[in-house]
């Protein structure tokens, strides 16, 4: 509540209008993409191909679908999210 609403709005705008996909091929580090799925939306069989397509240019990538979950995997499935993060850090 103490955040400057103009700064928050500008940051949100920049986040939503910046497409970094053309830069993904330059990433040389290992990447792990954690994404949510559930039985309603986003359904696993639809979200998996979409996520894979968006990050196709990344050379060293692991995909971790966590469900059932909604948008905030780290809140909806905290233990599974922590496990995914620890696995990433250990490898």
C-alpha positions as CSV (number, residue, x, y, z in Angstrom):
1,X,0.0,0.0,0.0
2,X,3.0,2.3,0.5
3,X,4.2,1.9,-3.0
4,X,4.0,4.8,-5.4
5,X,1.1,3.9,-7.8
6,X,2.8,5.6,-10.7
7,X,5.9,3.5,-10.3
8,X,3.9,0.4,-9.8
9,X,1.9,1.1,-12.9
10,X,5.0,1.8,-15.0
11,X,6.7,-1.4,-13.8
12,X,3.6,-3.4,-14.7
13,X,3.3,-1.7,-18.1
14,X,6.9,-2.5,-18.9
15,X,6.6,-6.1,-17.7
16,X,3.5,-6.7,-19.8
17,X,4.8,-5.0,-23.0
18,X,8.4,-6.4,-23.1
19,X,8.9,-9.6,-25.1
20,X,12.2,-11.2,-24.3
21,X,11.7,-14.3,-26.4
22,X,14.2,-13.1,-29.1
23,X,16.9,-12.9,-26.4
24,X,16.4,-16.4,-24.9
25,X,18.8,-18.1,-27.2
26,X,21.6,-16.0,-25.7
27,X,21.1,-17.7,-22.2
28,X,23.9,-20.1,-21.5
29,X,23.0,-20.9,-17.9
30,X,20.7,-23.8,-16.9
31,X,17.1,-22.7,-16.8
32,X,14.2,-24.3,-15.0
33,X,10.7,-23.2,-15.9
34,X,8.1,-23.9,-13.2
35,X,4.5,-23.6,-14.5
36,X,1.1,-24.3,-13.1
37,X,-1.6,-26.6,-14.3
38,X,-4.9,-27.9,-13.0
39,X,-8.0,-29.8,-14.2
40,X,-9.8,-26.6,-15.2
41,X,-7.5,-23.9,-16.4
42,X,-4.7,-24.1,-17.4
43,X,-5.2,-27.7,-18.3
44,X,-1.9,-29.7,-18.3
45,X,-2.4,-31.0,-21.9
46,X,-2.8,-27.5,-23.2
47,X,-0.3,-25.6,-21.1
48,X,2.7,-27.9,-21.6
49,X,3.0,-27.4,-25.3
50,X,2.5,-23.7,-24.9
51,X,5.2,-23.4,-22.3
52,X,7.6,-25.5,-24.3
53,X,7.0,-23.4,-27.4
54,X,7.6,-20.1,-25.5
55,X,11.0,-21.3,-24.2
56,X,12.1,-23.3,-27.2
57,X,15.2,-21.1,-27.8
58,X,16.7,-21.9,-24.4
59,X,19.5,-24.4,-24.8
60,X,19.7,-25.9,-21.3
61,X,16.2,-26.1,-19.9
62,X,14.1,-28.2,-17.6
63,X,10.3,-27.9,-17.4
64,X,8.5,-28.5,-14.1
65,X,4.8,-28.6,-14.2
66,X,3.2,-28.4,-10.7
67,X,-0.4,-29.1,-10.2
68,X,-3.0,-28.9,-9.3
69,X,-2.2,-25.3,-9.0
70,X,-3.3,-21.9,-10.2
71,X,-1.2,-18.9,-11.1
72,X,0.9,-18.7,-7.9
73,X,2.5,-22.2,-7.7
74,X,4.7,-21.1,-4.8
75,X,1.6,-20.5,-2.7
76,X,-0.8,-23.2,-4.0
77,X,1.8,-26.0,-3.9
78,X,4.5,-24.6,-1.6
79,X,6.2,-28.0,-0.8
80,X,6.3,-29.0,-4.5
81,X,7.7,-25.6,-5.5
82,X,10.3,-25.7,-2.8
83,X,11.3,-29.2,-4.0
84,X,11.6,-27.9,-7.5
85,X,13.8,-25.0,-6.5
86,X,16.1,-27.2,-4.3
87,X,16.4,-29.7,-7.2
88,X,17.4,-26.9,-9.5
89,X,20.0,-25.5,-7.1
90,X,21.5,-29.0,-6.4
91,X,22.1,-29.6,-10.1
